[in-house]
Amino acid sequence: MNQPTVPDIIAWKRDGHAFDEPMIQRFIEGLLRGDVAPEQVGAWLMACQINGLTAEETALLTKHMATSGATFTPSPGRVDKHSTGGVGDKMSLILAPCLAAAGLVVPMLAGRGLAHTGGTIDKLEAIPGFNTGLSLDEMRTNPCFISRQTEGIAPADRILYAARDVTATVPQIGLITASIVSKKFAEGLERLVLDVKCGRAAFMPTLDEARALARSMVDVGSALGMEVTAQITSMDHPIGRLLGNAHEVAESVACLKGEGPEDTMELVRMQGAALGADVDAVIADGSALDAFAQMCRRQGVDEATVMSLIADPWSVLPRGRSRTTLVAPSSGWISDIDALTLGRALVQIGAGRTHPDDVLDLGAGIELLVTVGAQVDAGAPLAHIDHNMSEGLPDLAGAFVIGAEAVSVPVSRLLETVRLDEGE
């Protein structure tokens, strides 16, 4: 097909054919120029949703989305991670300074939360003065940062992502892959680790779905020259003890001091190891905590706030004025803690959003006092809810299941690891 028009391109995929590179390039360039109508964007996305994208199509789409804006020069030692989102997923806040302390360069672009999955940017904005909107020049001169995506990075992704949300085309694996990997490729990474969540509180609820997404992202990222590892991890139960924006910053500081929950640290260790860093070593010698403090300073936090944050996070972080405690209705063993129920409760108390324009209560959160497998007595506290609500507090009773017998606890959240050299 010579010099295809946008309707030609849409019809080609509608009829079940695979795009070639000129078609993808033509569509992305038209998208950026503004000469692709919104109706055509929706039709193109739906054609991709119904007929799918091959691995080659996905790689080409990812490349052209990544190069649709500013990119960073690839270099050895540039690393990053991406998580598909969960409840209590605070690993970026801990991992980035650990990687920096290990001598790696960390250009981490992160996002806000939507629905029950928290966002790294929202959590960092609970720290007074933390600038999550770095300029491209600031990013290029910063050895370790966590910032939101600027308009200049992968602008085609921003347009398509917004359209996918309103055209029922979010679940298409090729489109998900291109959206995630294009931004990471634009960072100029040498290595990338992906945490693909699987379970009832995950975007991919089944192992087969999580495996398909992991394989797609590994294959495409590898085809673009990055060394990519995907770790499929369980997201049935919440991660850590503190849930919510300021709450997860506080727990991240504890982790950097070597005082974090084991399930949280397991994930950080696995991700760090995949990128060549010994997390335990840099936490033990204090260099990871120092790297976190340096990152805060470079991103606008004043010295007094940094020192207070390190010494006592709650001396500077917001926290709900009211605390409500949930107690056990009976004696027994905690057989389940439902991450999805807790995530939805966080949205209800203002810690999460249902619309991109929602304003968060950064001090709202939940502190878990028990873990799966723990024995409890009737009346024992299960969780504290920190909030600023006068009424309408969510009922969390269904989040905790208490059984009459002891239960076995999984030793690890890791379900599978997917790399380029592994089969499906």
C-alpha positions in Angstrom: 0.0 0.0 0.0 1.6 3.3 -1.1 1.2 6.4 1.1 -1.8 5.1 3.0 -4.4 7.5 4.3 -5.7 7.2 7.9 -8.9 5.5 6.7 -6.8 3.1 4.7 -4.8 2.2 7.8 -7.9 1.7 9.9 -9.5 -0.5 7.2 -6.3 -2.6 6.9 -6.4 -3.6 10.6 -10.2 -3.9 10.5 -9.9 -6.5 7.9 -7.4 -8.5 9.9 -4.1 -7.5 8.3 -0.8 -6.6 10.1 0.5 -3.1 10.0 3.9 -2.5 8.4 6.2 0.2 9.7 5.2 3.0 7.2 1.6 2.6 8.3 2.5 2.9 12.0 4.8 5.8 11.4 2.1 7.6 9.3 -0.5 7.1 12.0 1.7 8.3 14.9 3.0 11.3 12.9 -0.6 12.3 12.0 -1.6 11.9 15.6 1.1 14.4 16.7 0.2 16.9 13.9 -3.5 16.7 14.9 -4.7 15.6 11.5 -6.1 12.3 12.9 -9.7 13.0 14.0 -10.9 11.7 17.4 -13.3 9.4 15.7 -10.4 7.9 13.7 -8.3 7.4 16.9 -11.2 5.5 18.4 -11.7 3.4 15.3 -8.0 2.6 15.0 -7.9 1.5 18.7 -10.9 -0.6 18.4 -9.5 -2.3 15.3 -6.4 -3.1 17.3 -8.5 -4.3 20.2 -10.5 -6.7 18.1 -7.9 -8.1 15.7 -4.8 -7.8 18.0 -1.2 -6.7 17.4 1.6 -9.1 16.5 4.9 -8.9 18.4 6.5 -7.1 15.4 3.6 -4.6 15.2 3.9 -4.0 19.0 7.6 -3.4 18.8 7.2 -1.0 15.9 4.4 0.9 17.6 6.5 1.1 20.8 9.5 2.5 18.9 7.5 5.2 17.2 5.6 6.2 20.3 8.9 6.4 22.2 10.6 8.5 19.6 7.6 10.8 19.1 9.1 13.1 21.7 12.3 13.7 23.7 14.5 10.8 24.5 17.5 10.3 26.8 20.9 9.1 25.5 21.2 5.3 26.2 24.2 4.5 28.5 25.5 1.6 30.7 24.1 1.6 34.2 20.8 3.4 33.4 18.1 1.3 35.0 14.4 1.5 36.0 11.4 -0.6 37.1 7.7 -0.6 36.3 4.9 -2.1 38.3 1.4 -2.7 36.9 0.0 -1.5 40.2 -1.4 -2.8 43.4 -2.4 -2.1 47.0 0.5 -1.0 49.2 2.9 -1.1 46.2 5.6 1.4 47.4 8.6 -0.3 46.0 9.7 2.5 43.7 10.2 4.9 46.7 12.5 2.3 48.3 14.2 0.9 45.2 15.2 4.1 43.4 17.6 5.3 46.2 18.9 1.8 46.7 19.8 1.6 43.0 21.4 5.1 43.2 23.4 4.0 46.3 24.7 1.0 44.3 26.1 3.4 41.7 23.3 3.1 39.0 21.6 5.9 37.2 17.8 6.0 37.8 15.6 8.1 35.5 12.3 7.0 36.9 9.1 8.3 35.2 6.1 7.4 37.3 2.3 8.0 37.3 -0.6 8.8 39.5 -3.0 6.3 40.9 -6.5 5.5 39.6 -9.1 3.4 41.3 -7.7 1.1 44.0 -4.1 1.1 42.7 -1.9 3.8 44.3 0.4 6.0 42.3 4.1 6.8 43.1 3.7 10.4 42.2 0.8 10.9 44.6 2.8 9.3 47.4 5.8 11.6 46.8 3.5 14.6 46.8 2.7 13.9 50.4 6.3 15.1 51.2 6.1 18.9 51.6 7.9 20.6 48.8 8.7 17.5 46.7 8.7 18.5 43.0 7.3 15.7 40.9 7.3 17.8 37.7 11.0 18.0 36.7 11.9 19.7 33.4 13.7 17.7 30.7 16.9 19.6 31.6 16.6 18.7 35.2 16.0 15.1 34.4 19.1 15.0 32.1 21.4 16.3 34.9 19.9 14.2 37.7 21.5 10.8 38.5 18.4 9.6 40.4 14.9 11.1 40.2 11.2 10.1 40.3 9.1 12.4 38.2 5.9 12.4 36.3 5.9 12.2 32.5 6.4 15.6 30.9 4.6 16.7 27.7 7.8 16.3 25.8 8.2 12.5 26.5 6.3 10.0 24.4 3.5 12.5 23.6 1.8 10.0 21.3 1.3 7.7 24.3 -0.4 10.5 26.2 -2.9 11.0 23.4 -3.6 7.3 22.9 -3.8 6.5 26.6 -6.5 9.1 27.1 -8.4 7.8 24.2 -8.1 4.1 25.3 -9.7 5.0 28.6 -12.9 6.2 27.0 -13.1 3.7 24.1 -13.0 0.4 26.0 -9.6 -0.5 24.5 -7.5 -0.5 27.7 -7.1 -4.3 28.0 -5.4 -4.9 24.7 -2.0 -6.4 25.5 -0.1 -4.9 22.6 -1.4 -1.4 23.4 -0.5 -1.9 27.1 3.0 -3.0 26.2 3.5 -0.1 23.8 2.3 2.4 26.4 4.6 1.1 29.2 7.7 0.2 27.2 7.7 3.3 25.1 8.3 5.5 28.1 11.0 3.2 29.5 12.7 3.1 26.1 12.6 6.9 26.0 14.6 6.9 29.3 17.6 5.4 27.5 17.7 2.3 29.8 20.2 -0.5 29.7 18.1 -2.7 32.0 14.5 -2.8 33.1 12.6 -4.9 35.6 8.8 -5.3 35.4 6.6 -6.2 38.4 3.5 -7.7 36.8 0.9 -8.1 39.5 -1.5 -11.0 39.4 -4.5 -11.6 41.6 -7.8 -10.2 42.6 -6.4 -6.7 43.3 -4.3 -6.7 40.1 -5.0 -5.4 36.6 -4.3 -9.0 35.4 -6.3 -11.3 37.7 -5.1 -14.6 36.3 -1.7 -16.1 35.8 -2.3 -16.7 32.1 -3.1 -13.0 31.6 -0.2 -11.8 33.6 2.1 -14.2 31.8 0.9 -13.0 28.4 1.6 -9.3 29.3 5.0 -10.1 30.9 6.0 -12.1 27.8 4.9 -9.2 25.5 6.8 -6.5 27.4 9.9 -8.6 27.7 10.0 -9.5 24.0 9.3 -5.9 22.9 11.7 -4.3 25.3 14.4 -6.8 24.4 13.8 -6.2 20.7 14.4 -2.5 21.3 17.8 -3.2 23.0 17.0 -3.2 26.7 17.7 -6.1 29.0 14.3 -6.8 30.5 13.2 -9.1 33.3 9.5 -9.5 34.3 8.6 -10.8 37.8 5.0 -12.0 38.1 4.0 -11.5 41.7 0.8 -12.2 43.8 -1.5 -9.3 44.5 -4.2 -11.0 46.5 -3.0 -9.5 49.8 -1.9 -6.0 50.5 1.9 -5.2 50.5 3.3 -4.1 53.8 1.5 -2.7 56.8 0.9 0.9 55.8 -1.5 1.8 52.9 -2.2 5.2 51.6 0.0 8.0 50.3 1.7 9.6 53.3 1.5 6.2 55.0 3.5 4.5 52.3 6.1 7.2 52.4 6.5 6.6 56.1 6.9 2.9 55.6 9.4 3.5 52.8 11.6 5.4 55.2 11.3 2.6 57.6 12.4 0.1 54.9 15.4 2.3 54.0 16.4 2.2 57.7 16.2 -1.6 57.7 13.0 -1.7 59.6 10.5 -2.6 56.9 8.0 -5.5 56.6 9.5 -8.6 55.1 7.0 -9.0 52.3 7.8 -5.4 51.1 11.6 -6.0 51.3 11.3 -9.3 49.4 10.0 -7.4 46.4 12.6 -4.7 46.6 15.4 -7.3 46.9 14.1 -9.2 43.9 13.8 -6.0 41.8 17.2 -4.7 42.9 18.9 -8.0 42.1 17.4 -8.1 38.6 19.1 -4.7 38.0 22.4 -5.6 39.6 22.1 -4.0 43.0 22.5 -5.6 46.5 19.7 -3.8 48.3 20.5 -5.2 51.8 24.1 -3.9 51.5 23.2 -0.3 50.7 20.5 -0.3 53.4 22.9 -1.7 56.0 25.6 0.9 55.4 23.1 3.8 55.3 23.9 4.8 51.8 20.4 4.1 50.5 18.8 6.3 53.2 21.3 9.0 52.3 20.5 8.7 48.6 16.8 9.1 49.4 17.5 12.3 51.3 19.6 13.6 48.4 16.8 12.8 46.0 14.4 14.8 48.1 16.8 17.8 48.3 17.4 17.8 44.5 13.6 17.7 44.0 12.8 20.7 46.1 12.5 19.6 49.7 14.2 21.9 52.2 16.9 20.7 54.5 14.8 21.0 57.7 12.0 18.9 56.2 14.4 16.3 54.9 16.0 15.8 58.3 12.6 15.6 60.0 11.3 13.2 57.4 14.3 10.9 58.0 14.2 11.2 61.8 10.4 10.9 62.2 8.3 10.8 59.1 5.1 11.7 60.9 6.5 15.0 62.1 6.2 16.3 58.5 3.8 14.0 56.7 0.0 14.6 56.8 -2.1 12.1 58.6 -5.9 12.0 59.1 -7.1 13.8 62.2 -9.5 10.9 63.2 -8.5 7.3 63.8 -11.0 4.4 63.8 -9.9 1.0 64.9 -11.4 -2.2 63.4 -11.4 -5.2 65.9 -11.8 -8.9 65.4 -15.4 -10.1 65.8 -14.2 -13.6 66.9 -11.1 -15.5 67.9 -9.1 -17.6 65.4 -6.5 -17.3 62.7 -6.4 -14.7 59.9 -6.9 -16.8 56.8 -7.2 -13.9 54.3 -6.8 -10.2 54.0 -8.5 -8.9 50.8 -6.3 -6.3 49.1 -9.1 -5.3 46.7 -11.5 -4.5 49.5 -8.9 -2.5 51.3 -8.0 -0.7 48.1 -11.6 0.3 47.5 -11.8 1.5 51.1 -8.8 3.7 50.5 -10.6 5.3 47.6 -13.7 5.9 49.8 -11.6 7.7 52.5 -9.9 9.9 49.9 -6.6 8.2 49.5 -7.5 7.1 45.9 -9.4 8.5 43.0 -12.1 7.4 40.6 -11.5 10.3 38.1 -8.2 11.8 37.1 -9.3 15.2 38.4 -10.2 14.0 41.9 -8.2 15.7 44.7 -6.7 13.3 47.1 -6.5 13.4 50.9 -2.8 12.5 51.2 -3.1 11.9 54.9 -5.8 9.2 54.6 -4.7 5.7 55.1 -4.9 2.3 56.7 -2.4 0.7 59.2 -2.7 -3.1 59.3 -2.0 -4.6 62.7 -2.2 -8.3 61.6 -0.9 -10.5 58.8 -2.3 -13.6 57.1 -1.6 -16.6 59.4 -1.7 -14.6 62.6 -3.8 -15.8 65.6 -6.1 -13.2 67.1 -8.5 -13.0 70.0 -12.0 -11.6 69.8 -11.8 -7.8 70.2 -8.2 -7.6 69.2 -7.4 -4.7 66.9 -7.0 -5.6 63.2 -6.4 -2.2 61.6 -6.4 1.5 62.2 -8.1 3.8 59.6 -6.7 7.3 59.6 -9.2 9.7 57.9 -10.9 13.1 57.9 -14.4 12.0 57.4 -17.4 12.7 59.7 -19.6 10.0 58.1 -19.6 7.4 55.5 -16.6 5.4 56.7 -16.2 2.2 54.7 -17.0 -1.2 56.4 -13.7 -3.2 56.4 -15.1 -6.2 58.2 -15.2 -8.2 55.0 -11.5 -7.6 54.3 -10.4 -9.8 57.1 -11.4 -13.5 57.2 -10.9 -15.3 60.5 -11.0 -19.1 60.5 -11.1 -21.7 63.2 -7.8 -23.4 62.1 -4.3 -22.2 61.4 -3.4 -21.6 57.7 -0.2 -22.0 55.7 1.3 -18.7 54.5 3.0 -18.5 51.1 6.8 -18.1 51.5 7.1 -15.7 48.6 5.0 -13.4 46.4 7.0 -14.4 43.3 5.0 -16.6 41.0 7.1 -16.7 37.9 10.1 -14.9 36.3 10.0 -14.2 32.5 13.1 -13.4 30.5 14.0 -13.3 26.9 15.7 -16.6 26.9 12.7 -18.4 28.4 9.8 -20.1 26.6 6.2 -19.3 27.3 
